[in-house]
Amino acid sequence: MDPLSWIQLGAVLAVFIVFLIAPLIAITYRALASGIQWFAFVFTDPFYFALSLQPTSTFPFVTIQGVRGTLFTWVGSDLVILRGFDLGVIPNSLLVASLTTIFSSIIGFILALMFARYKFCGSNFLRIALLVPLLSTPFVGAIGFKRMTIADGVLNTLFYRYLHLIPFRFEISDISAMIIVQTLLFYPIVFLNAYTAIVNIDPTMEEQAENLGASGFRLFRSVTLPLATPGLEAGALLVFILSLEDLGTPIVFVGTAAQKVLTYQVFQRMFTPAGYISEEATALALLLLIISAVIFVVIRKYVSLRRYAMLTKGGIWRPRTRKISPQTALVIYLFCASLLFVALLPHMGVILLAFAGQWGGGILPDYFTLNNFRYIFSDKLTFQSIINSLSYSAAATAIIILLGVSAAYLVSRKKVAGMAALDTLITIPIAIPGIVVSTGLFLMFLPTFLSPIATAAPLLIMSYTVRKFPFTVRSVFSGLEQTDKALEEAAVNVGASKQRTFFNITMPLVFLNVLGGSMLSFIYSMSEVSTSIVIGAANPSTAPMTFKMYTTYYSLGGGTFPAAAMGFILMILQLIMIVGSNVILRRRATPMLGV
Amino acid sequence: MECEPQESVRLKIESENVTKRFANVIALDNVSLRINDKELYTLLGPSGCGKTTFLRSLAGFELVDSGKILFDGVDVTLEPAHKRNTGMVFQNYALWPHMTVFDNVAYGLKIRRVPKGEVDKRVRSALEMVKLGGLEKRTPHQLSGGQQQRVAVARALVINPEVLLFDEPLSNLDAKLRLEMRAEIKRIQRDLGITTAYVTHDQEEAMSISDRIAIMQRGKVMQVGSPKDIYFKPENAFVADFIGQGTFFKGKVTGQDHFLNVTIENGNIVKAVPSDPALPPRAGDEVLVAIRPENFKIGGKAENKFECVIYHISFLGKTQRVQGKMGDLTVILEADPDIPLEVDKRVEVSAEPEHTLAIKLTET
């Protein structure tokens, strides 16, 4: 370890310890210090944990009590509402995350197999189109989805009132809405991970199996599936985490059981009326932290910087894609088209809302207008929030680049004990729910000079830095792994020092990876919700855009349209950044999650 | 160079009891080697024998766990890689894709703050030497494998290194190019008189270019010697087996007259000379009897006679290589292609005791 490495290591460690580990310790300390009665409370209070086992005298001798709510309710004669059961906050969270994961995995894996194995006219276009939900921004998805599916929303008006294709109006609400919105949001993550895993399977592995007589389902079960499993599992676990930490969706489904999930409850109960951080919220946050920590341990097996690598030496890489008959293609088109339609409902909703002046019960808004955008740019606080977001994200991205390149370099090049720990440390932010981080930051920094009440800027910048760190590191790391170490050794051999080699050889070689990765870090900082709305609330004039979207949405007099317009702007920014990043990175790095 | 008197031979590189471990694998086990000035010294061995680790230790990329490395008698064990002034040619050439051929070669000179005019001159002459004059402005992508190899050699030469280090430089080239580059590397090395350590697993390559060869196995040096010595006087069973082809019988020394009498596996007695006259096997010692294929004659009057059934014949042009079976034992010999031989026919072959080596079997 040379001096440069020590400086790099020290800086990365300092930032992560101060702005991630210490706040998490603060939560733990605070939650335990306030006594375990709060834990006892959340596990016995039916609001949090409604389930209990009641002994009975007949088989199976126990019944589960406490399940409230129903799957469907009839309202009047022509409205069916899909709701879902309410089991209490804690089981709800786990149920939503589990079902979202299962549904996303099924859809994602089917798509992955289909596109990895079949070539048909338009398959490339469809494959990319089906990834579009990745562009969804916070609130936006849920707001748009709600507009499309409520009782007098676009779909019901179209299919019930005008086309008479369905016998009653159909609304999705409560827990069901959470699950469906999240599934539509997250299935591309499984799709992407599984697809990458399948196309990266060395074709000769399957050829060998066929050569030995395996075919069809047996080939799939014995060779293809096991080789693709790491990708599938990595995707599924990421979905579970993202579902668990999602705060944007419950915020939108006001007044329904969709808000009875851990993230929203921590958010809502964070401050006591006297302005202190409530012990109840701290206990809940710790619980959420523990759940995520457990999942992180599992996820760690798959999602480190190091990736599952195929051992392939030479040979011809002949992808196992097949042409398919027109009939099969038709089936696939129909499947993809309907999925695409449903998956893009939120986006269509948001775009319509952003340009809507008023919207009664029609398929389209009553009239289109640019007033929402005019409002955004003329309202001082709103415009300021956009500037805030841009500058915080830029600052965070700058720090991420500075530290992220160092971290990736250390993990990739210094094969010494402890680098695995560094890898773990910088992967942690993927797994820690934002609301937990923001609770911790508040607890820790409220009484200090970094107090968010003075200005939210420093804490937000550091929170973005830590939370969006993995995007850049991941990209740079894969760039480094694809860059032969001998290129650096050759420079050292002819006399270049470590520092000189780093700047003359290493940096130019991974420059595009830095650029691509930092674009992702930037845009995901822009659309960060959890810490933005908590820390931003402490000082609204220094709050970022997502905080303003949140308050605008809840403001009296219908803030939905301007909020959607802000979402639209974010969507456009995301589109530019993600497409740009993908063009730059192309085959240099596989995207991690894209959310 | 060949007329230089022996006394003037100077040690250039020494390693003293160098040991290096990776996790629980021992890559270098007490390796002590002495490489003479202006010598082309090859480290040869099967993959995983530690030869590349040793080369990288010379370059300073691996810090050894214990032992010393000296250049010109100066201890460089703890000297960082960029201060060692070695010119290394990597297996995959390691040309920087973001630099032109010129910049690749010039890089080391720029680091040494050589004036620009001289950089130009030296880069050009280095490229001339590897016959790449005129390609300065190309990028590595625009070069063929052989050309990339030459740039890598030029880049290593241009800094006037103390020693040249080659890490399997020819393994990525096709067979024909390999022969050509082999000759060229040897020519440049000889012309410049530059001490060179060369790693390869290809024994033919090692035999054809080396002044001396160190044969390694599992981190240990098994034998050091000229190509000829190693071929004809293998000091142990590993070297005898690893280098070239041969017929091997396990046996036990049961007596000694002018020659050693070795009773081999099938009960026959073979007369042999000790492979290492300094440490000859004694009666009762387990030995390996080794005979090179060219030392057998079909028929013939030599003292060691064997009767075998021909199992396989391969025609090699100047000779035919014959595999014969003697019960479970295999005999490999070369015969004049004019001798009519047929598979499954019985023949008698013989070898002189002087060409029959008894190699003491020790541990491993």
Interface residues (C-beta under 8 A of the other chain):
Chain A: D484 A486 L487 E489 A490 A491 V492 N493 V494 G495 A496 S497 K498 R500 T501 N504 I505 P508 L509
Chain B: A59 G60 F61 P80 A81 H82 K83 N85 T86 G87 M88 F90 Q91 N92 A94 L95 W96 P97 H98 Y107 G108 I111 R112 A152 R155 A156 I159
